[in-house]
Amino acid sequence: MNKKLTELDLKKLNSNKGLLALLSKGPINTERAIRYVDYEKKIIKLQTELIRLQTWAIDKNERIIILFEGRDAAGKGGAIRRVTERINPRHMRIVALQKPTIDEQTQWYFQRYVEQFPKAGEIVFFDRSWYNRAVVEPVNDFCTKQQYDVFMNQVNDFERMILGSGIHLVKIYMSISKKEQVKRFEDIKSDPLKQWKMTPLDERSQELWYDYTEYKNAMFTKTNTKVSPWKIIQANRKTEARVNVINHILKSIPYDKSIEV
């Protein structure tokens, strides 16, 4: 049952965003619509700070890597869209690599990721990263145990080199429940505009849930270091997750908050 509406609530609902939220999803729900208006207000404020951060990075020739990991349908892509939709596209890139080519399979594992690293004044967002080898690849038998062990022995030194070179590195893990993943898969399958997102790997995610959990926990144990920590974002509610993602990015990078935008 909806709560009694205040004058401020009514003002929010009478806005363009409020009316859109009231009418866009199923039965009218005023509480949900008010939450959405509040969310949009927060996002705009945070995106303004992201512009300030990017302006600082461009002015100071800073290099920034922000990587996103998480289970299938955890909301990585949606979070990245919210982070990037207002910043200057000429000074940022989103990297979502396909499976390695035959040539890439013969290279040092990290090489194809290094080739995507930022130049001066650039932010690079990895939608999945070298951490594929920590979780996705061993769970699905895409790498050998030896390859997995080599990766786990090298990754912390690799990240120390990244940080030592002056690159800012932010590691984000989007976490959802098993039940929420099922719900999102059903939504994807029923929406013609989203069906392309579903892959054979996604189809097996529920079956392999606990295998993913085992390797995920091993990844955190080994790679959640003091110099290069993970930030786990609870992502069952997408709006809260996106706000928390942006807040974490802003807190992780020591940009000049006095820059005018």
N, C-alpha and C positions, 0 to 999 in steps of 0.2 A: 504493500500500500504506500502511495506517495506521501511524503511528509507535507506539512502545511507550508505553503510558499510564502517567502518574505518579499518585500518590495524589491530587494536586490535580485532575488531569484526571478521575479517576473520581468525585470529589466533584461536579464540575461536571456530569458526565453523569447523575448520580443525582438532580439537582435537577429540579423541574417543567419548567423551561425546557429543560434538557438532554435530558430524555426526549422532550419535544415535538419538539425539533429533530432528534433521532435518527429519529423515526418519521414525520415529516411530509413529507419530500421524497425519494421514490425509495429506492434502496438505502441501507442504513445506512452512514453515513460519520461516524466519530467525530471526525475533524479538523474537518470542517465544523460539526458540532454544538458542539464546544468553541469554535470561532470565534464562533458565534452567541451562546453564553452570555456570552463576553467582550464581545461587541458590546452586548448588552442591558445589561450592567453599566455600560459606558461611557456609554451613552445615558441611563440613569437619572441618573447623576451630572451629565451635561451639562444635562439637562432641569431638574434642581434649580437649576443656575446660571441657566438661562433664567427661571425663576420669580423668582430674585433680581433679575435684570435688569429684568423687568417690574415688580416691586414698586418698584424705584428709579424707573422711568419714571413710574409712577402718583404716587408721593410727590412727585416733583420736576416734575410736569407736562411731562415730556419728550415729544417727538414723534419717532417712528422710522419710516422707510421701509426695507423690505428687499425688493429686487426680484430675481426669478429669471428668467434667460434661458437658452437652450440649444436644441439641436435637438429635434425631436419624439422622444418616448420617452426623453429624457435623464434622467428621474427628478425633474423639478422638483416635481411634485405630491407624490410620496412624501417628498421632503425637507421640504417645507412641512408635511406632516402630522406628521412627527417633531418638527419645531420647535414646532409649536403644540399638540400633543395634551395637554400638561400645564399650559399657562398659562391664565390667566383669560380665557374667551371674551368677557367683557363689555368688555374693554379691548384687543381686537385684532380685526382684520378681514383676510380673505383676498379679494383683488380679482382676478378673472379676467374681464375685459371681453369681451363679444361684439364682432362687427364693428360699426363705427360706424353709427348710424342716419342717415337722410337729413339730419336737422337737425345732427347732430354732424359730418357731412362738410362743412358750411358754416362750422364754428367754427374758431378757432385750433386747430391740431393737438393741442397739449398740454392744452387746456381740460378735456376729459373725464377726464383723469388727475388734474389739479389738484383737481377736484371730489371725488376719492376720498382726498385727503391726510388724514393723521391730525389729530385734535384733541388737546388736552393730555392726556397720560397714555396715549396710544394707540400701538400698533404696527400698521402696515399692511403686509401681504405682497402684493406684486404677482406673480401667476403669469403671466408675460409683462407687458410694460410699454410705455412710449413707444418702446422700442427695436424694437417691431414694424416701425417705419418704417425702421430701419437695415438690417434683414435680410429678414424675412418678406415685407413688402410689395413691395420692389423685385424680389425673386427671383420672385414670383408675379404681377408686373405689377398690383399693387393700388394703386400710386401712380405718378405721373409722375416723370420724372427731375428736373424742377424742384422738385416737392414733396420728393423725397429730398434734393436739394441744400440746400433751405431748412432742412430738419430738421437736417442735418449741420452747418450753419452756426450753428444756434440752440441745439443741445442742451447744449453745454458752458456757455454763458451761463445757460441754464435751470437747470442743476444748481448753478451757483454761487449763483443766487438762492435755491434750496431750502436750501442749506447756510447762506447768509447770513441766512436767516430763523430759524435755530436748529434746523432739522430735521436729525436724523441720517440719512444716506443710505448704505446698504450695497448694492453691486452684485455679484451672484453669477452666474457663467456655468457651467452644468453641461455638461461636455464628454464625449462618448462617441465611440467609433470607428464607422466605417461598418459593420463586421461586427457589432458589438454592437447597433446600431440594427436591423439585419435580424433578429437573434435576438429582440429585444424585440417587434418587430412581429409575428413569428410567434406569440409567446406571447400577445399581445393578441388576435389573430384566433382563437386556439384556445380562449380562455377566455370563456364567456358572460358572466361578471361584469365583463369588461374590454372587450368588443367595442365598447361605446359610445365608447371613447376614440379609436377609429380614424376619421379624417376623410379627405375627399378630398385635403386638403393633405398628410396623413401618407403617403398612397399614392404621392405624387409625390416624397417626400423623398429617396429613393435616387437617382432619376433626376436630381434637381437638386442632388445632394450638393456638387458642386464650385462651383456657383453660390452656394450657401449659404456655403461656405468663403470665397469671394472677398469677399462682403459682410461676413461675420463679421470677417475680418482688417482690412477697411477700418474697421469699427466700433471695433475695439480700437485701431488706429493713431490714430484721431481722438479717442476718448472715454476712453481709459485715462489719465486725467490725474492729476497729483500730488494735487490736492484731492479728486478723485472717482474713485479707481481701481477697476478690475475685479479680482475674485478668480476665477480659473479653477479649478474643482473637477473633477479627473479622476473620472468617474462610471461607469466600466465595472463597478466593483464597488459596488453600491448601499450596502451597510453602511458601507464606508469613506467613501464620499462624504457620507453623512448625518452621520457623526461630524465630518468636516472642515468641513462647512457650519456646524454648531453652534459648533465651535471658532472659526471665522472671525467669526461674529456676535459672540461673547463678547469676542473680541480687538478688534473694531472699535468698540465702544461703551464709553465710559469710565464704566461704572456702578459703584456702591459695592458692593464685594464683601463688606463687613462686615455688610450688612443681613441680619437673621434672617428665615428663611422657615419 
